[in-house]
């Protein structure tokens, strides 16, 4: 699957954001255009990845696992999405729904109709249009007026999203069943996922191919196929999840250096990789034993036995000031999931080595199934692998 933005859509997005003071033509457009126009493969399953099944994909939906792990993860509000809204998300173009206006980046003030001149985001009531006989009347043959007249209406949903943002402190980041729109951060002011308005949420989702993947292709890599089941519905020859949710998660600034992906196979924690594979952090080498020890303890005490799968991947964040671990997400072990600094073959070899290790004491508690020296050994594997794969 490739980036789907068309030239007209690109121009519309840039124009709208310039009008909202979120981009400047002289500086920001030059920065974002390469990301918008380049065609890149995303969410492509590795042919060498382990097989996954629909049950694996379904178990990793945020609305499925979040209730069981609420104390150790991010505060989240869930909003059920109806067919008409995710059909709107799949449409090309960026016409915001009625009642949704962009927020200025500088002041946080919502732009009113008086701030616009014939833009796609302006709106006025019928009574206002008829109050001034000298005011130019809408022309039904004018494409701009036709577009204005057909702005979608999601009044109740917009109110629910707005209330959820307010309840979560005014700053959130969005996610659908599986994916956050990380591929669309170029369109946001801080080049991150932080949203302070309904418009921010919708613009991110509309600009994201990851969001499209959740709606149309989540089961494509399953060995038992994306065929009809109780977990999917068929819409225009596409298999979609029966329930699509918008998860709004309370925003907090996470240091990318302390985000990690952990790989679990047959209940063995076999590998840990830093999430940001584009950077090298010297201090991680110094902290490697502590990082692995903390993450292993978190897995054994918090996740193991509570998540329905025995083989899976989870993402977690370590807060540096107190070494508290926050669960961020679950992913299937294989399919579209990226192994980052590992290869799937290396992870499978680590798993086999752990299983064959005879250092496991007889009669050990099931929570301590891994070898006694697993912490030291695993930390060396993890950091040595990162250094070998990247020329720092």
N, C-alpha and C positions, 0 to 999 in steps of 0.2 A: 504494500500500500504506500502511496506517495502523497506528498504535500498537495493539497487540492485547491489552494487559493488561485483564483484567476486574476488576470491583470485588472479587470474592472473592480473586482473585490478589493484588491490591494490598494487601488487608488481611493476607493470609498473609505476604507479603514483609515488610511493615512490622513485624508481630508477631515474625517470626523474627529480624529485625535488631535489634529492641529487646532481645530475649532474649539476643542475642549481644553486647550492649553496643556495637553499631555505630550505633545511632540512639537518640535520646531523643524521647519523645512531645512534650515541651514545646517543643523547638526544631527538631529536624531534620525531623519529619514535615510540619510546615507548609512547610518548604523543598522537600521532594521531591514532595509530592502534586501540585502543578501540573504538574510534568514527567511524572508517571506517568499522570495522568488526561487530559491534553490529547491531542487527536487531531491529529497532524501528518503531512503528506506527507513520506515519506523515500524516497531512492533512486528518484526520479522522473526519467525521461529527458526532457531538453529537446527539444521537437519540432524546434528549429532546430539541434540538435547534429549534427555530421557523422555519417555512417553508420559503424557498426562491424560487425565480423563475428565469428563464433565463434573464429576463429584469433586475433583481437586479444584477446578476453577470456581465452582459454586461456593465451596467452603471458604474461599479467599475473598468473597464479597464483604465489603466493610460492614454492611448491615447484618451480616451473619456472625462475624466474630466479635464485633465491638461490645455487645452487651456482656460477654464473658470476661472481657479484659478492660472494662471501663476504669478500674482504679489505677491502671498503669499506662493508660494511653491518653490521647488528647481529647479534651471536651469537644463534643460533636453534636450538631443538630441534623436530623434526617428529614428530608422532604421527598415524598413520593412524586414522581414525575409522570404525567399522563402522555398518551400517544401524541397529542397535538403539539406538546412542547418539544419532545425530542425529534419530531418531524421538523419543527422549526430549527432546531440545532443543526440538522443535516442539510438545510437549505444553504445555497451560496448567497453571498451578500451579507450586509450587516445593517439591517433595519431593526432598531430597538423596539420592543413592544410599547404599547401605549402606557403612559405613566412612568416610563423609565427614561431618565435623563443622565448624561455623563456628569461626573463631578470634576471641577477644576482641580488640577494638581496643586496649585499654589495656595488656594484658600480653603479647599475642602467644601466650597459652596456649590450647591447644585445649580446648574445653569437653568435659568428660566427661559420662557419663549422669547423674552425681550433681548436675550443675549445672542439670538440666532437670526440669520437672514437666509430664508429659503433652504435651510439645512435639513438633512434627513431626520434630525432629532427634534425639530420644532413641532409644536402642537398648539392648537387653539380650539376652543369650544365653538359650537355652532352659533351660540348667542353672541360671542365676541365677533365672529365673522360677519354677522348681520347687523351689528350695532353701528357700523360706520359706512354710510352709503358710498363714500368716496374710496373706500378700501378696495383693492383689487380682488375680485372674486376668483374662486378656484375654477380652473378650466378642466373639465373631465377628460379632455383630449391631451392634456399635458402629462407626460410620463412622471414628472416629479410629483404632481398633485395626485396622480393615481397611486403612486407608492405611499404617499402620506396618508391617503384614505384607507390603505390596506395594511397599516401597521397592525401586527397581531395583538390580540387582547388576552392577557393572562392576569387579569386584575387580582384575583384571590391569591394566585401563586406568587405574584410580585409582593403582595403584602406579607405573605408568610416568610419569604426570603428576607425581606427588609427587617421583619421582627426578629428573625434568627440572628442576623448580623448584629442587631442592637443587643440582644441577649448575650451574645458571645463577646461583648466588649467593644464592638464597632470595627473589629479587624478580623477577617477570616481568610482561609484559603479553601477553594472548592475541590471536590472530588466526586466522580461518579462511582458506580459499583466497585470498580477496580482501580481506576487511574485518575491521577491529578493531571491537569493540562500543562505539564511542565514544558512541553514543546512550544507553548504559546507565550512564555514569559517575556519574550522580546517586545510584546505589545504593551506590557504593563510599565508604569512609571519607573519603578525601581528594578525592573527586569527580574521580578520575583512573582510569587503567587498571591501576594497580599491584596485583598479586596476590601474596600470600605463602603461599597455601594452595590446595589443590584446590577447596575450597568457594568461594573468591573467584572462581576461573576459571569454575566452573559457574554461579554466581549471575549473573555478568556476561553470559555467553552466553545463559542462559535469559531474561534481561531485555532482550535486544537484538533489535530488528527488523532491524538490519544483518546479524546472523547468519542470521536467517531468509531474508533476501534471498540470501545466498550459497548457501543450501541449496536454494532453490526458484525463484529468479527471476534468477539471474546472466546468463542468455542471453536474457532477454525483449526487450532493446533491439537485438538483433542483426538486421541486414538479411537474413541468411540464416536467421533464425528459430531458435526454441528447439527445432526438431524433432529427431527421432532422429538421432544421429550417434555416431561413436566416442568423442566427448568427453562425452556425456551418457547418462543412463539415464532411462527413464520410470517414475515412481512416482506412482500416483493422479493421472494427467493432468498431472503436473508434470515438467519437465525438470531433472534434477539432474546435477551433475558426477559422472563415473564414480568419481572419487577425492576424498574429502573429508579434509582434514588439519587438525589443530590445530597451529598454529605458536606456540610459547612463546618470546618474545623477551626477552632480558635487559633488565631495566628500568634506565633512567637518566633523570635529570631533564633534560628538554629545555625550553629557553626558547622559548615559543611565538613570540616575536618573531623567532627565527632559523630558523623552519621555512618552507620555500618550495616552491611548485609550479612546475614547469618544463614548458613546452609545446614539443614537437618535431614538426615537420611536414616530411616529405620530407628528413629529416636536418638541417634547419635548426632551431636553437634560436630560436624566434620570440617567446617571452614568458616572463616570470618574475613570479609573484605571491606575496605573502606569504600563508601558509596561514590565519592568524588575521585574518579580514576584519572582525571586530567591534572591533578596536582600532587606534589610530594610535600609531606609535613614531617619535618625532622623530629619533632617531639613525639610522634607516634612510635618511633623506634625505641625511645626511652621508656615510654609507657606501655609497651606491648604486652608485658606479662600482666599488668594490672587490668588493661583493657580486656584481654581474653578471660581473665579470672572473673571480672565483674559480669561480662556477657554470659559466660558459662553458668554462673550462679543465677543470673536472671532467667536463663532458659530452664534450668532444672527446677527452680522454685516457683516460677510464675507461668511458664508456657507449657511445659511438658505435662501430658496427661489431661490438659484442659482444651487443647486444640484438637479437633476431630481427626486430623491426618497425622500419620507417623512420619511422612516424608514431605517436606515443605521448605519454604524460604521465608524468613521474616526480616524486616528492616527495623532498626532501633537506633535511638539517639542517646548519647551519654551526656548529661549536663555536667560540664567541667567543674563547676564550683563545689559540687557535693557528690559527684559520681553516681547520681541517680539515673536509672535507665528508663526511657520512655519507649513503649512499643509504637511504631509508626504504621506498619502495614504487614500483611501476609501475602505471599505469592506462591504459585505452584512451583514445584521442583522440576523445571523443564519448560517446554513450550516456548512462550514469548519471554519468559524471565531471563534476564541477562546474568551470567555468572561473574561478570566484572573481572577482577584480577585472576580468577581461576578459569580453567576450562572444565567442562562437565566430566571429561575423562579424569582429570586430576582429582576432582571431588569424589568420584567413584573409587579411585585408588586409595584416597585417604580413608574412605569408609571401610574398604576391605582390610586395610592395615589395622584399623581400630578393632574390627571384629576378630581379627586373627591374634590380637595381642593377648598373651597369656598372663599379663600382669594383673588381671582383674581378680581381686580377692574372692575366695569362695564364700558364699552366703552373704555377699554384699547387698545392701539395700538397693532396690531397683532404681532409686534416684541417683545412685552413684555407679551406674553401669559402665561408664567410661574408665579406661585405665588410669592408675594413679598419676602417671606422668603426662597425661593428656594435655594439661594446661601448658606446661613448658614446651612440649613437642609441637602443639598446635600453634603457639605463638611464633615459633621459629618458622614453621611452614608458611604462615600467613604473611609475615613481613619479608622473608626471603623471596617469596614469590613476587611480591610487589616490586622489589628492587630488580629482580631478573627481567620482568616484563617491560620495564620502563627505564629509559636512559635519562636519569635525572641530571 
